[in-house]
């Protein structure tokens, strides 16, 4: 769905608003979203996780060079086996990475381990947004014709 046309118009509409503007923030709220970590009931809240998906999302905001960051993440030998999906964020200035999580660890522990690894290897340039520590974190869906999907899932 990220590759196809379904979200193309909404993504373009969002990106036409000035970066950092209230208009862009309002447009982003109109996008569809998923909760990569699982399903929640009765509401999307950290304490309401019903079923874990085994995934977590890392959100890399305001990257100076999205293409270079993408290449680094795709070539990282430690991340590669667990990387499921990598796509440009709705605003076009960042990346979203969906990764398989260690099922024996908590969501928070998985997030901390991956964040610590990335900080140690690449410094603040590839430090994920700390909001990803929340299991109920929403991930807005957008169009990215160049999104990468792991070959294990048909990519």
HELIX and SHEET records of a PDB file:
HELIX    1   1 UNK A    5  UNK A    7  5                                   3    
HELIX    2   2 UNK A    8  UNK A   16  1                                   9    
HELIX    3   3 UNK A   22  UNK A   29  1                                   8    
HELIX    4   4 UNK A   46  UNK A   48  5                                   3    
HELIX    5   5 UNK A   66  UNK A   75  1                                  10    
HELIX    6   6 UNK A   77  UNK A   80  1                                   4    
HELIX    7   7 UNK A  107  UNK A  122  1                                  16    
HELIX    8   8 UNK A  123  UNK A  126  5                                   4    
HELIX    9   9 UNK A  130  UNK A  133  5                                   4    
HELIX   10  10 UNK A  151  UNK A  153  5                                   3    
SHEET    1   A 2 UNK A  33  UNK A  34  0                                        
SHEET    2   A 2 UNK A 139  UNK A 140 -1                                        
SHEET    1   B 2 UNK A  38  UNK A  40  0                                        
SHEET    2   B 2 UNK A  49  UNK A  52 -1                                        
SHEET    1   C 4 UNK A  55  UNK A  60  0                                        
SHEET    2   C 4 UNK A  95  UNK A 100 -1                                        
SHEET    3   C 4 UNK A  83  UNK A  88 -1                                        
SHEET    4   C 4 UNK A 148  UNK A 149 -1                                        
END                                                                             
